[in-house]
Amino acid sequence: MAYEMTLPASDDTTHPAWPPDLNNDTTVNIIDALMFGPVIMLSSGDPGYDGRFDLSPNGTINIIDVLVLGPVIMQTCTNP
């Protein structure tokens, strides 16, 4: 799954406009990768599961979801 750099960035910390920018700071970086720590290996239906981290979307948050960040690491999205 590829994400377009032209997708709008979040306009605040509660609006997840660009899926790989998990902390909504307009740049995909190591902070976004580190955010997987508390949710890694959770599946849909598990307490604490957050579908926003299931970037592959297969129902389980795993290393595949972290690897989705690779092609867009250090990329910046745009605000409208």
Backbone bond lengths (Angstrom), bond angles and torsions (degrees), N, CA, C in turn:
res aa  C-N    CA-C-N  psi(-1)  N-CA   C-N-CA  omega(-1)  CA-C   N-CA-C  phi
1 M - - - 1.446 - - 1.523 107.75 -
2 A 1.304 116.65 126.09 1.472 121.04 179.61 1.518 109.43 -108.48
3 Y 1.313 115.43 144.54 1.451 121.01 178.54 1.510 109.43 -110.16
4 E 1.305 116.85 135.18 1.457 122.35 179.33 1.520 110.27 -78.00
5 M 1.327 116.53 136.79 1.456 120.69 177.30 1.525 111.44 -71.26
6 T 1.324 117.50 -14.57 1.455 120.24 -177.96 1.525 113.03 -86.34
7 L 1.317 117.32 -3.84 1.458 119.08 176.57 1.518 109.02 -62.64
8 P 1.309 117.51 143.32 1.460 118.58 -179.12 1.520 112.05 -65.99
9 A 1.308 114.83 143.19 1.458 120.74 175.10 1.524 108.34 -77.03
10 S 1.295 115.27 165.12 1.449 120.15 176.66 1.516 109.74 -66.69
11 D 1.316 115.64 143.49 1.458 118.41 177.40 1.525 111.90 -93.87
12 D 1.326 117.65 -3.14 1.463 122.22 172.41 1.524 108.55 -163.02
13 T 1.308 118.39 173.86 1.464 121.32 -174.02 1.525 114.26 -73.36
14 T 1.314 118.62 -5.70 1.456 119.93 179.91 1.524 112.87 -106.43
15 H 1.322 118.69 -1.33 1.458 122.74 -176.60 1.525 109.99 -111.30
16 P 1.335 118.66 98.97 1.465 121.69 -176.35 1.527 113.03 -80.50
17 A 1.330 117.76 76.75 1.453 121.05 -175.87 1.525 113.20 -74.47
18 W 1.322 118.78 -37.07 1.459 122.68 -176.26 1.520 108.42 -115.59
19 P 1.331 119.67 104.22 1.465 121.78 -170.34 1.525 117.32 -48.39
20 P 1.345 121.39 -44.79 1.470 117.08 -177.27 1.528 114.79 -72.56
21 D 1.329 118.38 -13.33 1.472 121.50 177.51 1.522 108.15 -88.67
22 L 1.321 115.33 76.79 1.464 120.92 -170.78 1.520 114.69 -65.23
23 N 1.328 118.28 -27.30 1.467 119.07 178.87 1.528 112.41 -100.41
24 N 1.319 117.11 8.93 1.470 123.61 173.13 1.524 113.98 56.61
25 D 1.351 116.46 40.33 1.464 118.47 177.70 1.531 112.11 -104.87
26 T 1.306 118.53 11.77 1.468 129.19 178.52 1.520 114.97 77.07
27 T 1.341 119.19 -0.18 1.466 121.75 178.03 1.526 109.57 -132.82
28 V 1.328 116.22 133.45 1.460 120.52 175.20 1.523 106.96 -85.35
29 N 1.335 116.45 120.11 1.462 120.29 -176.54 1.534 110.32 -147.84
30 I 1.323 115.87 -170.31 1.463 120.99 -176.90 1.526 112.13 -60.22
31 I 1.308 117.39 -29.35 1.470 120.17 178.20 1.531 109.75 -61.09
32 D 1.322 116.63 -41.08 1.468 120.03 178.27 1.530 110.51 -64.01
33 A 1.331 117.43 -41.05 1.467 120.49 178.19 1.527 111.17 -64.27
34 L 1.329 117.05 -40.54 1.464 120.47 -179.66 1.523 112.81 -66.54
35 M 1.301 117.05 -22.83 1.466 120.48 -179.79 1.525 112.37 -67.38
36 F 1.336 117.80 -13.99 1.462 121.19 178.19 1.532 112.44 -72.38
37 G 1.328 117.59 -20.50 1.466 121.36 -175.72 1.517 115.46 -45.65
38 P 1.327 118.88 -54.54 1.465 119.59 -176.39 1.534 115.08 -72.45
39 V 1.325 117.84 -16.57 1.468 119.44 -174.16 1.524 114.17 -114.57
40 I 1.347 117.16 -3.29 1.458 119.44 -177.04 1.529 110.44 -61.36
41 M 1.290 116.30 137.37 1.466 126.93 179.73 1.530 113.87 72.97
42 L 1.320 117.59 13.18 1.465 119.56 172.55 1.523 108.91 -86.83
43 S 1.307 115.98 146.64 1.456 122.20 178.86 1.519 110.08 -116.91
44 S 1.302 114.50 160.35 1.458 120.34 177.02 1.524 109.15 -52.12
45 G 1.312 116.22 128.86 1.461 121.30 -177.72 1.524 113.00 100.58
46 D 1.338 117.59 -20.05 1.468 120.47 176.80 1.528 109.87 -74.28
47 P 1.333 118.24 144.66 1.457 119.73 173.34 1.533 109.23 -60.70
48 G 1.307 116.92 134.18 1.461 121.59 179.80 1.516 114.41 90.38
49 Y 1.340 117.62 -8.99 1.465 120.55 177.63 1.524 109.30 -62.61
50 D 1.326 116.38 132.06 1.464 122.06 177.01 1.513 107.23 -128.27
51 G 1.313 116.65 109.19 1.454 122.38 -176.96 1.515 114.50 -56.91
52 R 1.317 117.29 -19.39 1.466 119.58 179.05 1.530 111.20 -63.49
53 F 1.341 117.60 -27.58 1.459 121.70 179.84 1.522 112.58 -84.36
54 D 1.319 117.70 -11.37 1.462 122.03 -179.38 1.530 108.34 -85.86
55 L 1.326 116.01 70.88 1.461 122.19 -173.63 1.513 113.54 -71.59
56 S 1.331 118.14 -13.99 1.462 120.25 -178.80 1.528 114.18 -92.30
57 P 1.172 125.57 7.75 1.457 139.54 -105.82 1.528 113.88 -41.09
58 N 1.310 115.82 100.64 1.461 120.67 -179.04 1.531 112.79 -124.08
59 G 1.335 116.99 8.82 1.457 120.34 177.52 1.507 115.00 90.94
60 T 1.338 117.89 -6.62 1.459 122.50 177.80 1.522 109.26 -134.06
61 I 1.311 116.39 135.27 1.466 121.33 176.94 1.520 106.80 -89.00
62 N 1.341 116.64 115.29 1.452 120.59 -175.96 1.527 110.57 -145.85
63 I 1.317 116.84 -169.92 1.461 121.59 -176.25 1.528 111.35 -61.01
64 I 1.296 118.05 -28.39 1.463 120.28 177.90 1.524 110.11 -59.95
65 D 1.314 116.84 -39.09 1.464 120.60 178.79 1.526 111.53 -66.97
66 V 1.332 116.74 -38.67 1.461 120.41 177.27 1.529 109.61 -64.77
67 L 1.322 117.39 -40.69 1.461 121.35 -179.25 1.527 112.75 -65.20
68 V 1.312 118.10 -24.49 1.466 121.40 176.54 1.529 110.59 -58.87
69 L 1.341 116.51 -28.13 1.464 120.18 -179.96 1.527 112.29 -69.16
70 G 1.323 118.56 -25.23 1.460 123.00 -174.55 1.517 115.18 -47.84
71 P 1.325 119.23 -55.00 1.467 120.16 -177.16 1.532 114.35 -66.34
72 V 1.318 117.08 -18.32 1.476 118.87 -177.29 1.530 113.20 -113.36
73 I 1.337 116.59 6.35 1.465 118.72 -179.26 1.528 110.11 -60.10
74 M 1.295 115.42 136.08 1.470 125.64 -177.92 1.529 113.43 67.99
75 Q 1.326 116.49 13.96 1.461 120.80 174.38 1.530 108.47 -89.52
76 T 1.303 115.87 150.12 1.456 121.71 -179.42 1.518 109.08 -115.99
77 C 1.307 115.87 137.62 1.455 119.77 174.89 1.530 108.11 -92.47
78 T 1.298 115.57 172.09 1.454 120.14 -175.40 1.513 112.01 -111.66
79 N 1.296 116.67 147.13 1.459 121.03 172.98 1.520 108.83 -89.55
80 P 1.325 115.74 145.38 1.472 118.66 -178.69 1.525 111.50 -64.92
